[in-house]
């Protein structure tokens, strides 16, 4: 990020930076202390960069991802947690939306934040997860047989 900011400042160009963080930046996990701390620090750095370079039209935002289905996660689950090759199906069945975050789903948000369509948005940390940070997990007790798709826009 430092090199990108330096280049944008030196050339006088506006730009947009998107940092990829993790939901553990909010509160951490005891077995991921260094990882959690680094993601929390990156969240603060994201806001600091946004504040420091807004006048130069350099925007900086972050996405805090939930549990994501990646090849690296598969290796981690099997190597360090001793789960079988069917770990993904079991993990997804236990999630309220029935899946882990998929990289291609998140790519749209990254593209939006990098694009002019995101306007003046800077210093934002977007939670990209099916679990609401700090909320009681009521979904665990209200599983439904049928998926519900309700959309609302409040103005």
N, C-alpha and C positions, 0 to 999 in steps of 0.2 A: 504494500500500500504506500509506503514511503516513497518508493521510486515513481509510482504513478502520480502521486500528488506533486512531487518535484517537477516531473515532466509537464503536467498541466499548468502549474504556476509559471514555469520558465517560458512556456509557449503562449501563455495567456488564454488558453482554451478552457471552456467550461467542460465539465465531465461528471460522471457518476460512478460511484464505487458501491459495490454490494459485498458485504462481508457475510460469510456463512458461519453461523454460530450453532448453538444447541440449546434446547429447552433447559438443560442443566445449568445454564448461566443464571437462571432465576434462583435456584435453591441448592443445586448440587446433588450428588449422590455419594454416600460414604466410600464406596469402592472406586469412585472416579474423581477423587479429590483434586489431583493436579489438572486433569482435563476440565473439570467444572470451574476451577479457579481461572484457568486460561480463557475459557469462554466468557466468564463474567468480566474479565479484564478487556476482552475484545469488544464486549458490549459497551463498556465505558469509553474505550478508544474510538469506537464508531461515533458516539455522540460528540466526543471532543473534536474529532476531525470535521464532523459536520458543522460544528460551531465555529471552529477556527478558519474554515475555508469557504463559508457560505458567501461572503462578500466577493469571493473570486469565482462564484458560480460553480463551485465543486460540491456536489451533493454526496453524502455518504449515509447509507442505510444498512441495516442488518436483518437477516432472516434467521430466526431461532427454530431449527428443525426438531421435530420429534423423532421417534425411532424410525430409521430409514432402511429400506430394503436395498442394500448395495452388496457388491461382491466382498468388500472388506468386512461388512457386518456378518456375512455368512462365514467367513474364515474365523472371525472373532468368536462367534457363537459355537462353532464346532471345535476349535482349538482350545479356547480358554474356558468354555462353559460345558464342554463335553456333551453337547446335544447332537442328535443325529441329523441326517440330511433332511428330515422332515420338519426341522425347527421352524421354518418360515410358515408353513401351514398352521402349525400349532400357535405360533405367535400371533398371526393374523386373526385366527379364530377368537382369540382373547381380547381383541381390540374393539372398541365401540363402533368403528366404521368398517370393521371386517378386513382391514388391511394395514400394512405399514405405509409410511410415506414413500412414494415412488419418485426417483429423481426427475423423471420426465414431467411429473405433475408440478414439481417445484420450479422447473425451468421457466414456466410461464410467468411466475412471479419475479424471477430474476430478470427476465427480459423486460417486464414492465418497469421495474425499478431502474433499469439502465436506460430506458427510453425517455424521450421528451414527454410522453403521455403522463408520466408520474409527476410532471410539473415541478412544483417547489418542494416536494416531499424530501426532507433531509433530516437526519438524526432519528429516524424511526427504527424501532425494533419490532419486527412483525413475527408473531408466534405462528409457525406453520405446523400445527399439530392437532390431533383429535382430542387431546386432553387439555382442559382449561387449567392453566397454572394457578394453584392455590384453591381450586374448587373441589368440593367433595364429589367423588366419582359416582354420582347417582345412576349413571348408565349401567353400572354393574348389577343393579337390582331391577332394571327396567328393560331387559332385552326383549325385542319384539321379533316375531316371526317374519313380518313384512317390513321392508325398508320404507321409511317415510321421507319424502322429499318435499319439504316446505320451504319456500323462499319468501323473504319479506324484505322490503326496502322501506325504512322509516325516514321520513323527511321532516 
